[in-house]
Amino acid sequence: MKRISILVADDEEEIADLVAIHLEKEGYHVIKVSDGQEVMDIIQSQPIDLLILDIMMPKMDGYEVTRHIREQYNMPIIFLSAKTSDFDKVQGLVIGADDYMTKPFSPIELVARVNAQLRRFMKLNQPESNPQTILDYGELIISADERTVTLYGRSIELTPKEFDILYLLAKYPKKVFSVEHIFQQVWGVGYTFNG
């Protein structure tokens, strides 16, 4: 699966670098820009999964960028701004942001909010499926139809047998399985365990 791309737009380079460092530690691909026009150029040229956006930027402010994005695109937007009044926060959310954090900020909290927004967005945009085939444990989502595993909004690569074992155990979370039973369920009725 593709790596999740996050666009960070802030004209303060130190802030953009700090955000990027923490997001890259989480495994995200981060693109940094410093003005509103660059945001629009990037979004029109490549897929972006989430946008972290300052409000006070040159060329086009964050409010205007958000208005333009909402006309054509559907992605989570988090404002990260030095504007701290309730009016500014409400205005940002009304215009189309999904979340709003004020500076100074906690990078750990920002990463948690990013994870939450991506988890919610991905869950809402999943194709319709038989509810019996999707196991949803909050941060862990297992789809039997697509044979995919998502943990904290990121895809986890598993071999076919690893997937089968995980799905079996997750489907019956309160049941204790013997090794022999797991082998029979995953490898087949005639398989015997020698170990």
JOBEL-V628712 format. One record per backbone hydrogen bond with DSSP energy under -1.0 kcal/mol. NH is the residue of the N-H (numbers start at 0). CO is the residue of the C=O. E is the energy in kcal/mol with one decimal. If there is no record, write none. Layout:
BEGIN
nh:NH co:CO e:E
nh:NH co:CO e:E
END
This chain:
BEGIN
nh:5 co:28 e:-3.0
nh:6 co:49 e:-2.4
nh:7 co:30 e:-3.2
nh:8 co:51 e:-3.1
nh:9 co:32 e:-2.1
nh:15 co:11 e:-2.1
nh:16 co:12 e:-2.6
nh:17 co:13 e:-2.2
nh:18 co:14 e:-2.6
nh:19 co:15 e:-2.5
nh:20 co:16 e:-2.5
nh:21 co:17 e:-1.8
nh:22 co:18 e:-2.3
nh:23 co:19 e:-2.9
nh:24 co:20 e:-1.7
nh:26 co:23 e:-1.5
nh:27 co:22 e:-2.0
nh:28 co:3 e:-2.9
nh:30 co:5 e:-2.5
nh:32 co:7 e:-2.5
nh:35 co:57 e:-1.7
nh:38 co:34 e:-1.4
nh:39 co:35 e:-1.9
nh:40 co:36 e:-2.3
nh:41 co:37 e:-2.6
nh:42 co:38 e:-2.6
nh:43 co:39 e:-1.9
nh:45 co:41 e:-1.7
nh:48 co:4 e:-2.4
nh:49 co:4 e:-1.2
nh:50 co:75 e:-2.5
nh:51 co:6 e:-3.0
nh:52 co:77 e:-2.9
nh:53 co:8 e:-2.2
nh:56 co:54 e:-1.3
nh:59 co:57 e:-2.6
nh:61 co:54 e:-2.6
nh:64 co:60 e:-2.4
nh:65 co:61 e:-2.4
nh:66 co:62 e:-2.2
nh:67 co:63 e:-2.2
nh:68 co:64 e:-2.7
nh:69 co:65 e:-2.6
nh:71 co:68 e:-1.4
nh:72 co:68 e:-3.6
nh:77 co:50 e:-3.0
nh:78 co:98 e:-2.4
nh:79 co:52 e:-2.4
nh:80 co:100 e:-2.4
nh:88 co:84 e:-2.1
nh:89 co:85 e:-2.9
nh:90 co:86 e:-2.8
nh:91 co:87 e:-2.4
nh:92 co:88 e:-2.1
nh:93 co:89 e:-2.8
nh:94 co:90 e:-2.5
nh:95 co:91 e:-1.1
nh:96 co:91 e:-2.4
nh:97 co:76 e:-2.9
nh:98 co:76 e:-1.3
nh:100 co:78 e:-3.1
nh:102 co:80 e:-2.4
nh:109 co:105 e:-2.4
nh:110 co:106 e:-2.4
nh:111 co:107 e:-2.1
nh:112 co:108 e:-2.4
nh:113 co:109 e:-2.6
nh:114 co:110 e:-2.7
nh:115 co:111 e:-2.3
nh:116 co:112 e:-2.7
nh:117 co:113 e:-2.6
nh:118 co:114 e:-2.5
nh:119 co:115 e:-2.4
nh:120 co:116 e:-2.7
nh:121 co:117 e:-2.9
nh:122 co:118 e:-2.1
nh:123 co:119 e:-2.3
nh:124 co:120 e:-1.5
nh:125 co:122 e:-1.0
nh:132 co:129 e:-2.1
nh:134 co:141 e:-3.2
nh:136 co:139 e:-3.5
nh:138 co:136 e:-1.2
nh:140 co:149 e:-2.8
nh:141 co:134 e:-2.8
nh:142 co:147 e:-2.6
nh:143 co:132 e:-3.7
nh:146 co:142 e:-1.2
nh:147 co:142 e:-1.4
nh:149 co:140 e:-2.8
nh:150 co:153 e:-3.0
nh:151 co:138 e:-2.3
nh:153 co:150 e:-1.7
nh:155 co:148 e:-3.1
nh:162 co:158 e:-2.5
nh:163 co:159 e:-2.3
nh:164 co:160 e:-2.4
nh:165 co:161 e:-2.6
nh:166 co:162 e:-3.1
nh:167 co:163 e:-2.3
nh:168 co:164 e:-2.5
nh:169 co:165 e:-2.8
nh:170 co:166 e:-2.4
nh:171 co:167 e:-1.1
nh:174 co:171 e:-1.6
nh:181 co:177 e:-2.2
nh:182 co:178 e:-2.5
nh:183 co:179 e:-2.5
nh:184 co:180 e:-2.6
nh:185 co:181 e:-2.7
nh:186 co:182 e:-2.8
nh:190 co:187 e:-1.3
END
